[in-house]
Amino acid sequence: MRSWRKTHPPTAEEYAKQRCRAYTNVLIKRGHLVRGECIFCGEGPAEAHHPDYTRPRLVVWMCKQHHREHHKEWIST
């Protein structure tokens, strides 16, 4: 992966997504952001979904199934 990344640098959008995800993980580890339950079914712990990558504290919690369905639906539109 490292050798591939040297020849394929991330785009500005990919870099912003990486920074947002990393910052969110730091917030979770420090206890500033608490992992919640899925907004659809109430299962927990849920995955973090970022509607806007410029706002890493704005997180929508979704279970794995609903998160995948959300992205599948978003891609098909």
mmJSON file of the N, C-alpha and C atoms, coordinates in Angstrom:
{"data_MODEL":{"atom_site":{
"group_PDB":["ATOM","ATOM","ATOM","ATOM","ATOM","ATOM","ATOM","ATOM","ATOM","ATOM","ATOM","ATOM","ATOM","ATOM","ATOM","ATOM","ATOM","ATOM","ATOM","ATOM","ATOM","ATOM","ATOM","ATOM","ATOM","ATOM","ATOM","ATOM","ATOM","ATOM","ATOM","ATOM","ATOM","ATOM","ATOM","ATOM","ATOM","ATOM","ATOM","ATOM","ATOM","ATOM","ATOM","ATOM","ATOM","ATOM","ATOM","ATOM","ATOM","ATOM","ATOM","ATOM","ATOM","ATOM","ATOM","ATOM","ATOM","ATOM","ATOM","ATOM","ATOM","ATOM","ATOM","ATOM","ATOM","ATOM","ATOM","ATOM","ATOM","ATOM","ATOM","ATOM","ATOM","ATOM","ATOM","ATOM","ATOM","ATOM","ATOM","ATOM","ATOM","ATOM","ATOM","ATOM","ATOM","ATOM","ATOM","ATOM","ATOM","ATOM","ATOM","ATOM","ATOM","ATOM","ATOM","ATOM","ATOM","ATOM","ATOM","ATOM","ATOM","ATOM","ATOM","ATOM","ATOM","ATOM","ATOM","ATOM","ATOM","ATOM","ATOM","ATOM","ATOM","ATOM","ATOM","ATOM","ATOM","ATOM","ATOM","ATOM","ATOM","ATOM","ATOM","ATOM","ATOM","ATOM","ATOM","ATOM","ATOM","ATOM","ATOM","ATOM","ATOM","ATOM","ATOM","ATOM","ATOM","ATOM","ATOM","ATOM","ATOM","ATOM","ATOM","ATOM","ATOM","ATOM","ATOM","ATOM","ATOM","ATOM","ATOM","ATOM","ATOM","ATOM","ATOM","ATOM","ATOM","ATOM","ATOM","ATOM","ATOM","ATOM","ATOM","ATOM","ATOM","ATOM","ATOM","ATOM","ATOM","ATOM","ATOM","ATOM","ATOM","ATOM","ATOM","ATOM","ATOM","ATOM","ATOM","ATOM","ATOM","ATOM","ATOM","ATOM","ATOM","ATOM","ATOM","ATOM","ATOM","ATOM","ATOM","ATOM","ATOM","ATOM","ATOM","ATOM","ATOM","ATOM","ATOM","ATOM","ATOM","ATOM","ATOM","ATOM","ATOM","ATOM","ATOM","ATOM","ATOM","ATOM","ATOM","ATOM","ATOM","ATOM","ATOM","ATOM","ATOM","ATOM","ATOM","ATOM","ATOM","ATOM","ATOM","ATOM","ATOM","ATOM","ATOM","ATOM","ATOM","ATOM","ATOM"],
"id":[1,2,3,4,5,6,7,8,9,10,11,12,13,14,15,16,17,18,19,20,21,22,23,24,25,26,27,28,29,30,31,32,33,34,35,36,37,38,39,40,41,42,43,44,45,46,47,48,49,50,51,52,53,54,55,56,57,58,59,60,61,62,63,64,65,66,67,68,69,70,71,72,73,74,75,76,77,78,79,80,81,82,83,84,85,86,87,88,89,90,91,92,93,94,95,96,97,98,99,100,101,102,103,104,105,106,107,108,109,110,111,112,113,114,115,116,117,118,119,120,121,122,123,124,125,126,127,128,129,130,131,132,133,134,135,136,137,138,139,140,141,142,143,144,145,146,147,148,149,150,151,152,153,154,155,156,157,158,159,160,161,162,163,164,165,166,167,168,169,170,171,172,173,174,175,176,177,178,179,180,181,182,183,184,185,186,187,188,189,190,191,192,193,194,195,196,197,198,199,200,201,202,203,204,205,206,207,208,209,210,211,212,213,214,215,216,217,218,219,220,221,222,223,224,225,226,227,228,229,230,231],
"type_symbol":["N","C","C","N","C","C","N","C","C","N","C","C","N","C","C","N","C","C","N","C","C","N","C","C","N","C","C","N","C","C","N","C","C","N","C","C","N","C","C","N","C","C","N","C","C","N","C","C","N","C","C","N","C","C","N","C","C","N","C","C","N","C","C","N","C","C","N","C","C","N","C","C","N","C","C","N","C","C","N","C","C","N","C","C","N","C","C","N","C","C","N","C","C","N","C","C","N","C","C","N","C","C","N","C","C","N","C","C","N","C","C","N","C","C","N","C","C","N","C","C","N","C","C","N","C","C","N","C","C","N","C","C","N","C","C","N","C","C","N","C","C","N","C","C","N","C","C","N","C","C","N","C","C","N","C","C","N","C","C","N","C","C","N","C","C","N","C","C","N","C","C","N","C","C","N","C","C","N","C","C","N","C","C","N","C","C","N","C","C","N","C","C","N","C","C","N","C","C","N","C","C","N","C","C","N","C","C","N","C","C","N","C","C","N","C","C","N","C","C","N","C","C","N","C","C","N","C","C","N","C","C"],
"label_atom_id":["N","CA","C","N","CA","C","N","CA","C","N","CA","C","N","CA","C","N","CA","C","N","CA","C","N","CA","C","N","CA","C","N","CA","C","N","CA","C","N","CA","C","N","CA","C","N","CA","C","N","CA","C","N","CA","C","N","CA","C","N","CA","C","N","CA","C","N","CA","C","N","CA","C","N","CA","C","N","CA","C","N","CA","C","N","CA","C","N","CA","C","N","CA","C","N","CA","C","N","CA","C","N","CA","C","N","CA","C","N","CA","C","N","CA","C","N","CA","C","N","CA","C","N","CA","C","N","CA","C","N","CA","C","N","CA","C","N","CA","C","N","CA","C","N","CA","C","N","CA","C","N","CA","C","N","CA","C","N","CA","C","N","CA","C","N","CA","C","N","CA","C","N","CA","C","N","CA","C","N","CA","C","N","CA","C","N","CA","C","N","CA","C","N","CA","C","N","CA","C","N","CA","C","N","CA","C","N","CA","C","N","CA","C","N","CA","C","N","CA","C","N","CA","C","N","CA","C","N","CA","C","N","CA","C","N","CA","C","N","CA","C","N","CA","C","N","CA","C","N","CA","C","N","CA","C","N","CA","C","N","CA","C","N","CA","C","N","CA","C"],
"label_alt_id":[null,null,null,null,null,null,null,null,null,null,null,null,null,null,null,null,null,null,null,null,null,null,null,null,null,null,null,null,null,null,null,null,null,null,null,null,null,null,null,null,null,null,null,null,null,null,null,null,null,null,null,null,null,null,null,null,null,null,null,null,null,null,null,null,null,null,null,null,null,null,null,null,null,null,null,null,null,null,null,null,null,null,null,null,null,null,null,null,null,null,null,null,null,null,null,null,null,null,null,null,null,null,null,null,null,null,null,null,null,null,null,null,null,null,null,null,null,null,null,null,null,null,null,null,null,null,null,null,null,null,null,null,null,null,null,null,null,null,null,null,null,null,null,null,null,null,null,null,null,null,null,null,null,null,null,null,null,null,null,null,null,null,null,null,null,null,null,null,null,null,null,null,null,null,null,null,null,null,null,null,null,null,null,null,null,null,null,null,null,null,null,null,null,null,null,null,null,null,null,null,null,null,null,null,null,null,null,null,null,null,null,null,null,null,null,null,null,null,null,null,null,null,null,null,null,null,null,null,null,null,null],
"label_comp_id":["MET","MET","MET","ARG","ARG","ARG","SER","SER","SER","TRP","TRP","TRP","ARG","ARG","ARG","LYS","LYS","LYS","THR","THR","THR","HIS","HIS","HIS","PRO","PRO","PRO","PRO","PRO","PRO","THR","THR","THR","ALA","ALA","ALA","GLU","GLU","GLU","GLU","GLU","GLU","TYR","TYR","TYR","ALA","ALA","ALA","LYS","LYS","LYS","GLN","GLN","GLN","ARG","ARG","ARG","CYS","CYS","CYS","ARG","ARG","ARG","ALA","ALA","ALA","TYR","TYR","TYR","THR","THR","THR","ASN","ASN","ASN","VAL","VAL","VAL","LEU","LEU","LEU","ILE","ILE","ILE","LYS","LYS","LYS","ARG","ARG","ARG","GLY","GLY","GLY","HIS","HIS","HIS","LEU","LEU","LEU","VAL","VAL","VAL","ARG","ARG","ARG","GLY","GLY","GLY","GLU","GLU","GLU","CYS","CYS","CYS","ILE","ILE","ILE","PHE","PHE","PHE","CYS","CYS","CYS","GLY","GLY","GLY","GLU","GLU","GLU","GLY","GLY","GLY","PRO","PRO","PRO","ALA","ALA","ALA","GLU","GLU","GLU","ALA","ALA","ALA","HIS","HIS","HIS","HIS","HIS","HIS","PRO","PRO","PRO","ASP","ASP","ASP","TYR","TYR","TYR","THR","THR","THR","ARG","ARG","ARG","PRO","PRO","PRO","ARG","ARG","ARG","LEU","LEU","LEU","VAL","VAL","VAL","VAL","VAL","VAL","TRP","TRP","TRP","MET","MET","MET","CYS","CYS","CYS","LYS","LYS","LYS","GLN","GLN","GLN","HIS","HIS","HIS","HIS","HIS","HIS","ARG","ARG","ARG","GLU","GLU","GLU","HIS","HIS","HIS","HIS","HIS","HIS","LYS","LYS","LYS","GLU","GLU","GLU","TRP","TRP","TRP","ILE","ILE","ILE","SER","SER","SER","THR","THR","THR"],
"label_asym_id":["A","A","A","A","A","A","A","A","A","A","A","A","A","A","A","A","A","A","A","A","A","A","A","A","A","A","A","A","A","A","A","A","A","A","A","A","A","A","A","A","A","A","A","A","A","A","A","A","A","A","A","A","A","A","A","A","A","A","A","A","A","A","A","A","A","A","A","A","A","A","A","A","A","A","A","A","A","A","A","A","A","A","A","A","A","A","A","A","A","A","A","A","A","A","A","A","A","A","A","A","A","A","A","A","A","A","A","A","A","A","A","A","A","A","A","A","A","A","A","A","A","A","A","A","A","A","A","A","A","A","A","A","A","A","A","A","A","A","A","A","A","A","A","A","A","A","A","A","A","A","A","A","A","A","A","A","A","A","A","A","A","A","A","A","A","A","A","A","A","A","A","A","A","A","A","A","A","A","A","A","A","A","A","A","A","A","A","A","A","A","A","A","A","A","A","A","A","A","A","A","A","A","A","A","A","A","A","A","A","A","A","A","A","A","A","A","A","A","A","A","A","A","A","A","A","A","A","A","A","A","A"],
"label_entity_id":["1","1","1","1","1","1","1","1","1","1","1","1","1","1","1","1","1","1","1","1","1","1","1","1","1","1","1","1","1","1","1","1","1","1","1","1","1","1","1","1","1","1","1","1","1","1","1","1","1","1","1","1","1","1","1","1","1","1","1","1","1","1","1","1","1","1","1","1","1","1","1","1","1","1","1","1","1","1","1","1","1","1","1","1","1","1","1","1","1","1","1","1","1","1","1","1","1","1","1","1","1","1","1","1","1","1","1","1","1","1","1","1","1","1","1","1","1","1","1","1","1","1","1","1","1","1","1","1","1","1","1","1","1","1","1","1","1","1","1","1","1","1","1","1","1","1","1","1","1","1","1","1","1","1","1","1","1","1","1","1","1","1","1","1","1","1","1","1","1","1","1","1","1","1","1","1","1","1","1","1","1","1","1","1","1","1","1","1","1","1","1","1","1","1","1","1","1","1","1","1","1","1","1","1","1","1","1","1","1","1","1","1","1","1","1","1","1","1","1","1","1","1","1","1","1","1","1","1","1","1","1"],
"label_seq_id":[1,1,1,2,2,2,3,3,3,4,4,4,5,5,5,6,6,6,7,7,7,8,8,8,9,9,9,10,10,10,11,11,11,12,12,12,13,13,13,14,14,14,15,15,15,16,16,16,17,17,17,18,18,18,19,19,19,20,20,20,21,21,21,22,22,22,23,23,23,24,24,24,25,25,25,26,26,26,27,27,27,28,28,28,29,29,29,30,30,30,31,31,31,32,32,32,33,33,33,34,34,34,35,35,35,36,36,36,37,37,37,38,38,38,39,39,39,40,40,40,41,41,41,42,42,42,43,43,43,44,44,44,45,45,45,46,46,46,47,47,47,48,48,48,49,49,49,50,50,50,51,51,51,52,52,52,53,53,53,54,54,54,55,55,55,56,56,56,57,57,57,58,58,58,59,59,59,60,60,60,61,61,61,62,62,62,63,63,63,64,64,64,65,65,65,66,66,66,67,67,67,68,68,68,69,69,69,70,70,70,71,71,71,72,72,72,73,73,73,74,74,74,75,75,75,76,76,76,77,77,77],
"pdbx_PDB_ins_code":[null,null,null,null,null,null,null,null,null,null,null,null,null,null,null,null,null,null,null,null,null,null,null,null,null,null,null,null,null,null,null,null,null,null,null,null,null,null,null,null,null,null,null,null,null,null,null,null,null,null,null,null,null,null,null,null,null,null,null,null,null,null,null,null,null,null,null,null,null,null,null,null,null,null,null,null,null,null,null,null,null,null,null,null,null,null,null,null,null,null,null,null,null,null,null,null,null,null,null,null,null,null,null,null,null,null,null,null,null,null,null,null,null,null,null,null,null,null,null,null,null,null,null,null,null,null,null,null,null,null,null,null,null,null,null,null,null,null,null,null,null,null,null,null,null,null,null,null,null,null,null,null,null,null,null,null,null,null,null,null,null,null,null,null,null,null,null,null,null,null,null,null,null,null,null,null,null,null,null,null,null,null,null,null,null,null,null,null,null,null,null,null,null,null,null,null,null,null,null,null,null,null,null,null,null,null,null,null,null,null,null,null,null,null,null,null,null,null,null,null,null,null,null,null,null,null,null,null,null,null,null],
"Cartn_x":[0.822,0.0,0.865,1.944,2.782,3.433,3.895,4.518,3.473,2.262,1.191,0.843,0.785,0.422,1.455,2.718,3.76,3.502,2.963,2.687,1.258,0.403,-0.992,-1.342,-0.9,-1.19,-2.685,-3.165,-4.6,-4.98,-6.207,-6.722,-7.032,-7.33,-7.66,-8.895,-9.865,-11.089,-10.787,-9.982,-9.618,-8.822,-7.933,-7.121,-8.011,-9.005,-9.928,-10.728,-11.15,-11.887,-11.013,-9.746,-8.826,-8.616,-8.423,-8.206,-9.436,-10.618,-11.862,-12.057,-11.834,-11.997,-10.992,-9.752,-8.723,-9.063,-9.526,-9.883,-11.075,-12.036,-13.183,-12.741,-11.81,-11.298,-10.583,-9.862,-9.198,-10.249,-11.291,-12.357,-13.026,-13.227,-13.834,-12.905,-11.623,-10.657,-10.533,-10.615,-10.479,-11.779,-12.868,-14.137,-14.939,-14.508,-15.241,-16.421,-16.373,-17.449,-17.787,-19.04,-19.453,-20.171,-19.723,-20.334,-21.773,-22.701,-24.11,-24.718,-26.032,-26.795,-27.27,-27.619,-28.1,-29.362,-29.416,-30.572,-31.814,-31.613,-32.734,-33.295,-32.416,-32.898,-32.536,-31.652,-31.302,-30.229,-29.645,-28.572,-27.298,-26.492,-25.234,-24.169,-22.929,-22.4,-22.476,-22.607,-22.804,-21.551,-21.563,-20.47,-20.747,-19.674,-19.807,-20.003,-20.995,-21.221,-21.08,-20.293,-20.076,-20.838,-21.911,-22.599,-21.754,-20.865,-20.017,-18.621,-17.649,-16.301,-15.567,-16.095,-15.463,-15.855,-16.799,-17.256,-17.138,-15.923,-15.711,-16.52,-17.003,-17.811,-19.269,-19.666,-21.028,-21.054,-21.56,-21.554,-22.97,-23.361,-24.62,-24.255,-24.805,-24.465,-25.415,-24.831,-25.616,-24.981,-25.823,-25.288,-24.689,-23.913,-23.218,-24.19,-25.299,-26.272,-26.879,-27.349,-27.973,-26.953,-25.722,-24.679,-24.412,-24.306,-24.088,-25.283,-26.484,-27.679,-27.725,-27.347,-27.347,-26.383,-25.179,-24.206,-24.597,-25.185,-25.647,-26.742,-27.651,-28.733,-28.171,-27.177,-26.595,-25.854,-25.165,-24.409,-25.35,-26.472,-27.387,-28.184,-28.208,-28.967,-28.137],
"Cartn_y":[-1.192,0.0,1.255,1.25,2.444,2.756,1.736,1.983,2.48,1.963,2.423,3.868,4.232,5.591,6.61,6.203,7.116,7.536,6.645,6.961,7.44,7.325,7.763,8.621,9.865,10.706,10.992,11.203,11.476,12.832,12.89,14.168,15.044,16.297,17.213,16.736,16.189,15.678,14.461,13.529,12.345,12.735,13.703,14.167,14.788,15.568,16.179,15.112,14.071,12.974,12.246,11.985,11.313,12.127,13.435,14.305,14.341,14.41,14.449,13.156,12.018,10.718,10.556,10.979,10.867,11.753,12.969,13.881,13.339,12.755,12.164,11.026,10.187,9.104,9.637,10.735,11.362,11.862,12.497,12.993,11.853,10.721,9.563,9.028,8.889,8.364,9.261,10.574,11.523,11.707,11.152,11.25,12.495,13.273,14.489,14.182,13.016,12.568,11.142,10.909,9.597,8.858,7.64,6.803,6.5,6.823,6.655,5.419,5.415,4.325,4.745,3.774,4.029,4.897,5.915,6.808,6.14,5.033,4.352,3.222,2.365,1.177,1.147,2.022,2.079,1.096,0.353,-0.571,0.205,-0.353,0.301,-0.72,-0.385,0.915,1.073,2.296,2.575,3.189,3.27,3.876,5.361,6.12,7.559,7.827,8.652,9.097,10.61,11.118,12.561,13.121,13.858,14.489,15.592,16.206,17.303,17.1,16.838,16.539,17.766,18.955,20.154,20.373,19.567,19.677,18.31,17.962,16.622,16.324,17.338,17.099,16.811,17.095,16.796,15.358,14.464,13.038,12.495,11.68,10.961,9.498,8.916,7.539,6.578,5.6,4.59,3.222,2.19,0.831,0.499,-0.543,-0.895,-1.101,-1.788,-2.076,-0.787,0.089,1.318,2.26,2.251,3.088,2.654,1.356,0.852,1.155,0.97,1.265,2.744,3.602,5.035,5.376,4.83,5.122,4.464,3.298,2.627,3.469,3.994,4.825,6.129,6.704,7.973,7.817,6.697,6.467,6.265,5.599,5.3,6.515,7.582,8.78,9.739],
"Cartn_z":[0.0,0.0,0.0,0.77,0.83,-0.51,-1.19,-2.491,-3.495,-3.401,-4.287,-3.996,-2.715,-2.326,-2.801,-2.899,-3.378,-4.819,-5.61,-7.008,-7.24,-6.213,-6.313,-5.099,-5.058,-3.895,-3.786,-2.565,-2.396,-2.982,-3.461,-3.949,-2.753,-2.993,-1.907,-1.15,-1.874,-1.238,-0.364,-0.881,-0.094,1.147,0.999,2.124,3.204,2.802,3.759,4.499,3.795,4.422,5.443,5.085,5.992,7.266,7.108,8.27,9.171,8.569,9.329,10.113,9.474,10.144,11.273,11.035,12.068,13.267,13.004,14.083,14.875,14.187,14.867,15.779,15.318,16.151,17.386,17.25,18.403,19.387,18.892,19.762,20.521,19.87,20.516,21.598,21.282,22.258,23.481,23.286,24.397,25.179,24.672,25.367,25.055,24.075,23.697,22.783,22.175,21.297,21.715,22.053,22.547,21.431,21.197,20.16,20.567,19.683,19.999,19.366,19.356,18.755,17.375,16.564,15.213,15.261,14.42,14.419,13.827,13.105,12.479,13.328,13.835,14.538,16.018,16.468,17.877,18.313,17.373,17.73,18.02,18.872,19.189,19.467,19.466,19.059,17.543,17.115,15.701,15.08,13.748,13.004,12.81,12.684,12.456,10.97,10.659,9.285,9.284,8.337,8.227,7.032,7.272,6.15,5.52,6.326,5.867,6.441,5.589,6.061,6.583,6.385,6.936,8.396,8.889,10.276,10.955,11.467,12.023,13.283,13.97,15.173,14.837,13.614,13.171,12.679,13.52,13.225,13.36,12.412,12.473,12.707,13.754,14.111,13.429,12.714,12.009,12.233,12.334,12.407,11.041,10.984,9.75,8.591,8.859,7.805,7.241,8.116,7.642,7.002,7.486,6.905,5.457,5.242,3.883,2.984,3.51,2.722,2.342,3.268,3.016,1.869,1.903,0.856,-0.464,-0.41,-1.631,-2.285,-1.495,-1.994,-2.549,-1.854,-2.275,-3.596,-3.779,-5.015,-6.204,-5.967,-7.066,-7.527,-6.742,-7.161,-7.947],
"occupancy":[1.0,1.0,1.0,1.0,1.0,1.0,1.0,1.0,1.0,1.0,1.0,1.0,1.0,1.0,1.0,1.0,1.0,1.0,1.0,1.0,1.0,1.0,1.0,1.0,1.0,1.0,1.0,1.0,1.0,1.0,1.0,1.0,1.0,1.0,1.0,1.0,1.0,1.0,1.0,1.0,1.0,1.0,1.0,1.0,1.0,1.0,1.0,1.0,1.0,1.0,1.0,1.0,1.0,1.0,1.0,1.0,1.0,1.0,1.0,1.0,1.0,1.0,1.0,1.0,1.0,1.0,1.0,1.0,1.0,1.0,1.0,1.0,1.0,1.0,1.0,1.0,1.0,1.0,1.0,1.0,1.0,1.0,1.0,1.0,1.0,1.0,1.0,1.0,1.0,1.0,1.0,1.0,1.0,1.0,1.0,1.0,1.0,1.0,1.0,1.0,1.0,1.0,1.0,1.0,1.0,1.0,1.0,1.0,1.0,1.0,1.0,1.0,1.0,1.0,1.0,1.0,1.0,1.0,1.0,1.0,1.0,1.0,1.0,1.0,1.0,1.0,1.0,1.0,1.0,1.0,1.0,1.0,1.0,1.0,1.0,1.0,1.0,1.0,1.0,1.0,1.0,1.0,1.0,1.0,1.0,1.0,1.0,1.0,1.0,1.0,1.0,1.0,1.0,1.0,1.0,1.0,1.0,1.0,1.0,1.0,1.0,1.0,1.0,1.0,1.0,1.0,1.0,1.0,1.0,1.0,1.0,1.0,1.0,1.0,1.0,1.0,1.0,1.0,1.0,1.0,1.0,1.0,1.0,1.0,1.0,1.0,1.0,1.0,1.0,1.0,1.0,1.0,1.0,1.0,1.0,1.0,1.0,1.0,1.0,1.0,1.0,1.0,1.0,1.0,1.0,1.0,1.0,1.0,1.0,1.0,1.0,1.0,1.0,1.0,1.0,1.0,1.0,1.0,1.0,1.0,1.0,1.0,1.0,1.0,1.0,1.0,1.0,1.0,1.0,1.0,1.0],
"B_iso_or_equiv":[0.0,0.0,0.0,0.0,0.0,0.0,0.0,0.0,0.0,0.0,0.0,0.0,0.0,0.0,0.0,0.0,0.0,0.0,0.0,0.0,0.0,0.0,0.0,0.0,0.0,0.0,0.0,0.0,0.0,0.0,0.0,0.0,0.0,0.0,0.0,0.0,0.0,0.0,0.0,0.0,0.0,0.0,0.0,0.0,0.0,0.0,0.0,0.0,0.0,0.0,0.0,0.0,0.0,0.0,0.0,0.0,0.0,0.0,0.0,0.0,0.0,0.0,0.0,0.0,0.0,0.0,0.0,0.0,0.0,0.0,0.0,0.0,0.0,0.0,0.0,0.0,0.0,0.0,0.0,0.0,0.0,0.0,0.0,0.0,0.0,0.0,0.0,0.0,0.0,0.0,0.0,0.0,0.0,0.0,0.0,0.0,0.0,0.0,0.0,0.0,0.0,0.0,0.0,0.0,0.0,0.0,0.0,0.0,0.0,0.0,0.0,0.0,0.0,0.0,0.0,0.0,0.0,0.0,0.0,0.0,0.0,0.0,0.0,0.0,0.0,0.0,0.0,0.0,0.0,0.0,0.0,0.0,0.0,0.0,0.0,0.0,0.0,0.0,0.0,0.0,0.0,0.0,0.0,0.0,0.0,0.0,0.0,0.0,0.0,0.0,0.0,0.0,0.0,0.0,0.0,0.0,0.0,0.0,0.0,0.0,0.0,0.0,0.0,0.0,0.0,0.0,0.0,0.0,0.0,0.0,0.0,0.0,0.0,0.0,0.0,0.0,0.0,0.0,0.0,0.0,0.0,0.0,0.0,0.0,0.0,0.0,0.0,0.0,0.0,0.0,0.0,0.0,0.0,0.0,0.0,0.0,0.0,0.0,0.0,0.0,0.0,0.0,0.0,0.0,0.0,0.0,0.0,0.0,0.0,0.0,0.0,0.0,0.0,0.0,0.0,0.0,0.0,0.0,0.0,0.0,0.0,0.0,0.0,0.0,0.0,0.0,0.0,0.0,0.0,0.0,0.0],
"pdbx_formal_charge":[null,null,null,null,null,null,null,null,null,null,null,null,null,null,null,null,null,null,null,null,null,null,null,null,null,null,null,null,null,null,null,null,null,null,null,null,null,null,null,null,null,null,null,null,null,null,null,null,null,null,null,null,null,null,null,null,null,null,null,null,null,null,null,null,null,null,null,null,null,null,null,null,null,null,null,null,null,null,null,null,null,null,null,null,null,null,null,null,null,null,null,null,null,null,null,null,null,null,null,null,null,null,null,null,null,null,null,null,null,null,null,null,null,null,null,null,null,null,null,null,null,null,null,null,null,null,null,null,null,null,null,null,null,null,null,null,null,null,null,null,null,null,null,null,null,null,null,null,null,null,null,null,null,null,null,null,null,null,null,null,null,null,null,null,null,null,null,null,null,null,null,null,null,null,null,null,null,null,null,null,null,null,null,null,null,null,null,null,null,null,null,null,null,null,null,null,null,null,null,null,null,null,null,null,null,null,null,null,null,null,null,null,null,null,null,null,null,null,null,null,null,null,null,null,null,null,null,null,null,null,null],
"auth_seq_id":[1,1,1,2,2,2,3,3,3,4,4,4,5,5,5,6,6,6,7,7,7,8,8,8,9,9,9,10,10,10,11,11,11,12,12,12,13,13,13,14,14,14,15,15,15,16,16,16,17,17,17,18,18,18,19,19,19,20,20,20,21,21,21,22,22,22,23,23,23,24,24,24,25,25,25,26,26,26,27,27,27,28,28,28,29,29,29,30,30,30,31,31,31,32,32,32,33,33,33,34,34,34,35,35,35,36,36,36,37,37,37,38,38,38,39,39,39,40,40,40,41,41,41,42,42,42,43,43,43,44,44,44,45,45,45,46,46,46,47,47,47,48,48,48,49,49,49,50,50,50,51,51,51,52,52,52,53,53,53,54,54,54,55,55,55,56,56,56,57,57,57,58,58,58,59,59,59,60,60,60,61,61,61,62,62,62,63,63,63,64,64,64,65,65,65,66,66,66,67,67,67,68,68,68,69,69,69,70,70,70,71,71,71,72,72,72,73,73,73,74,74,74,75,75,75,76,76,76,77,77,77],
"auth_comp_id":["MET","MET","MET","ARG","ARG","ARG","SER","SER","SER","TRP","TRP","TRP","ARG","ARG","ARG","LYS","LYS","LYS","THR","THR","THR","HIS","HIS","HIS","PRO","PRO","PRO","PRO","PRO","PRO","THR","THR","THR","ALA","ALA","ALA","GLU","GLU","GLU","GLU","GLU","GLU","TYR","TYR","TYR","ALA","ALA","ALA","LYS","LYS","LYS","GLN","GLN","GLN","ARG","ARG","ARG","CYS","CYS","CYS","ARG","ARG","ARG","ALA","ALA","ALA","TYR","TYR","TYR","THR","THR","THR","ASN","ASN","ASN","VAL","VAL","VAL","LEU","LEU","LEU","ILE","ILE","ILE","LYS","LYS","LYS","ARG","ARG","ARG","GLY","GLY","GLY","HIS","HIS","HIS","LEU","LEU","LEU","VAL","VAL","VAL","ARG","ARG","ARG","GLY","GLY","GLY","GLU","GLU","GLU","CYS","CYS","CYS","ILE","ILE","ILE","PHE","PHE","PHE","CYS","CYS","CYS","GLY","GLY","GLY","GLU","GLU","GLU","GLY","GLY","GLY","PRO","PRO","PRO","ALA","ALA","ALA","GLU","GLU","GLU","ALA","ALA","ALA","HIS","HIS","HIS","HIS","HIS","HIS","PRO","PRO","PRO","ASP","ASP","ASP","TYR","TYR","TYR","THR","THR","THR","ARG","ARG","ARG","PRO","PRO","PRO","ARG","ARG","ARG","LEU","LEU","LEU","VAL","VAL","VAL","VAL","VAL","VAL","TRP","TRP","TRP","MET","MET","MET","CYS","CYS","CYS","LYS","LYS","LYS","GLN","GLN","GLN","HIS","HIS","HIS","HIS","HIS","HIS","ARG","ARG","ARG","GLU","GLU","GLU","HIS","HIS","HIS","HIS","HIS","HIS","LYS","LYS","LYS","GLU","GLU","GLU","TRP","TRP","TRP","ILE","ILE","ILE","SER","SER","SER","THR","THR","THR"],
"auth_asym_id":["A","A","A","A","A","A","A","A","A","A","A","A","A","A","A","A","A","A","A","A","A","A","A","A","A","A","A","A","A","A","A","A","A","A","A","A","A","A","A","A","A","A","A","A","A","A","A","A","A","A","A","A","A","A","A","A","A","A","A","A","A","A","A","A","A","A","A","A","A","A","A","A","A","A","A","A","A","A","A","A","A","A","A","A","A","A","A","A","A","A","A","A","A","A","A","A","A","A","A","A","A","A","A","A","A","A","A","A","A","A","A","A","A","A","A","A","A","A","A","A","A","A","A","A","A","A","A","A","A","A","A","A","A","A","A","A","A","A","A","A","A","A","A","A","A","A","A","A","A","A","A","A","A","A","A","A","A","A","A","A","A","A","A","A","A","A","A","A","A","A","A","A","A","A","A","A","A","A","A","A","A","A","A","A","A","A","A","A","A","A","A","A","A","A","A","A","A","A","A","A","A","A","A","A","A","A","A","A","A","A","A","A","A","A","A","A","A","A","A","A","A","A","A","A","A","A","A","A","A","A","A"],
"auth_atom_id":["N","CA","C","N","CA","C","N","CA","C","N","CA","C","N","CA","C","N","CA","C","N","CA","C","N","CA","C","N","CA","C","N","CA","C","N","CA","C","N","CA","C","N","CA","C","N","CA","C","N","CA","C","N","CA","C","N","CA","C","N","CA","C","N","CA","C","N","CA","C","N","CA","C","N","CA","C","N","CA","C","N","CA","C","N","CA","C","N","CA","C","N","CA","C","N","CA","C","N","CA","C","N","CA","C","N","CA","C","N","CA","C","N","CA","C","N","CA","C","N","CA","C","N","CA","C","N","CA","C","N","CA","C","N","CA","C","N","CA","C","N","CA","C","N","CA","C","N","CA","C","N","CA","C","N","CA","C","N","CA","C","N","CA","C","N","CA","C","N","CA","C","N","CA","C","N","CA","C","N","CA","C","N","CA","C","N","CA","C","N","CA","C","N","CA","C","N","CA","C","N","CA","C","N","CA","C","N","CA","C","N","CA","C","N","CA","C","N","CA","C","N","CA","C","N","CA","C","N","CA","C","N","CA","C","N","CA","C","N","CA","C","N","CA","C","N","CA","C","N","CA","C","N","CA","C","N","CA","C","N","CA","C","N","CA","C","N","CA","C"],
"pdbx_PDB_model_num":[1,1,1,1,1,1,1,1,1,1,1,1,1,1,1,1,1,1,1,1,1,1,1,1,1,1,1,1,1,1,1,1,1,1,1,1,1,1,1,1,1,1,1,1,1,1,1,1,1,1,1,1,1,1,1,1,1,1,1,1,1,1,1,1,1,1,1,1,1,1,1,1,1,1,1,1,1,1,1,1,1,1,1,1,1,1,1,1,1,1,1,1,1,1,1,1,1,1,1,1,1,1,1,1,1,1,1,1,1,1,1,1,1,1,1,1,1,1,1,1,1,1,1,1,1,1,1,1,1,1,1,1,1,1,1,1,1,1,1,1,1,1,1,1,1,1,1,1,1,1,1,1,1,1,1,1,1,1,1,1,1,1,1,1,1,1,1,1,1,1,1,1,1,1,1,1,1,1,1,1,1,1,1,1,1,1,1,1,1,1,1,1,1,1,1,1,1,1,1,1,1,1,1,1,1,1,1,1,1,1,1,1,1,1,1,1,1,1,1,1,1,1,1,1,1,1,1,1,1,1,1]
}}}
